[in-house]
Amino acid sequence: VQLVESGGGLVQAGGSLRLSCAASGSTFSINAMAWYRQAPGKQRELVATILRDGSTNYADAVKGRLTISRDNTKNTLYLQMSSLKPEDTAVYYCSATIVVPFKIYWGQGTQVTVSS
C-alpha cells in the first residue's frame, strides 16, 4: 500500500483546510485508516480514525473541528479541518492498517501551519 498526502499549507487561526491521502496498491486489504500529527518537539499523536465499516473516532482536542472521511471510489482519505488553532500546527500523516498480516503503512506527511 502506498499513501500520498496533499493539501497542507499555511492558514490563519479560525481558517480551514482539507487534507487528502491517496491510497494505491492493495487497498482492498485495508481495515482502518487514520490521521496522525506530530508537532515540533512532540510525539506523534492520533487525530482521527475511520474503520472499514465507516465508524469514526477522534482525539478530544479536535472533536467538533476536524472531520475524517473517505471516498472508496477514489481510494482517498480526507481530513476536513475547520476552526483551526495555532496548536494544530504539525506535520500530518496518513496511515493505513492491515490486520492480517499485521502491518501499518505511512504516508510522507504534509505540513499544516496555523498562524495566530
N, C-alpha and C positions, 0 to 999 in steps of 0.2 A: 504494500500500500504506500502510495506517495501522496503527500499533503503539501499544498502550496497556499499560504495565506496572502491576503491582499486587503487594502482598504485603510491601513493605518495612516496617521498623519498628525498634524498639529491643529488643535481646536481650542477655542476659548471655553472657559468654565460655563456650564449650562448648555453647551452645544451638543451636537450629535454626530455619530459616525456609525458606519456599518462595515464590519469586518466580514470577509469571505474566506472560506477554506475549500479549495477544490481538491477532491479526492480522486485518485485513479488507481488502477491495479485491481486487486481482489476485494473490491468494495462490498461484494455480497457477503463477505465473511465478517464484516464489522458488526459488533454487538452494541457498542456505545461510542459516542463521540463527545468531546469536551473542549472547552476553552480554559486555558490556564494563563496566568500572567506572572511576570517577575519584574519587580521594581528594583532600581539600583540598590545594591547592598542588602537585598532581602531574598528570602527563599521563594521559589516558585510556588504559587498558590492556585488552588482550583477556583474557577469563577462560575462555571455552569456546565451541566452535563445534559445530554439527551440520549435516551436509550432507543433501541430498535423499535419499541412499541410507541415511541413518541413522548413518553413521560420525561419531564424535565426536573432539574433541581438546581438551586442557586445558592451561592455564598450569601450570607446575611448582608454583607457590605454592598451588594449590588442588587438585591431584591427590589423590584419595582422600577429599576432604571435600565437594566440590561436584559435582553431577551434572546435566548438561543433558539434557533430553528434550523430546519434543513429542507432541502429540495431534493428528494430522491431521484427525480428525473434528470437532474443536473449533477448529481453526486456532489453537492455543495452544502457546506455547513455555514451558517451565518451567526453573527452576534450583533444585534442592533443595540447600540449604546446611546442613551439619552441622558439629559441632566448630568452631564459629565462633570467630575470634580478633579481638582489637581491631584488628589491622591489616587486617581485612576491611571495616572501616568505609569507606563510599564511597557515591556515587550509582551505582546500577546501571542500565545502559542495554541495551535490547534492540535488535538490528539485523537487517535482512533485506537480502540481496544478490540482485539480479537481474543476470545476466551479459549478456544481450542484450535491449535495450541496457543497458550497464552503469550501475547505479545502486544506491546504498546508502540504505536508509531507516532512520530512527532513531525510537525512542520518546522520551517526555519525561523518562524516568528515575524511579527510585524510591530513596528514601534507606534505607540499611541502616546502623544504628549498633550496634556491639558494645561493651558496657561491660565493663571488667575487674573 
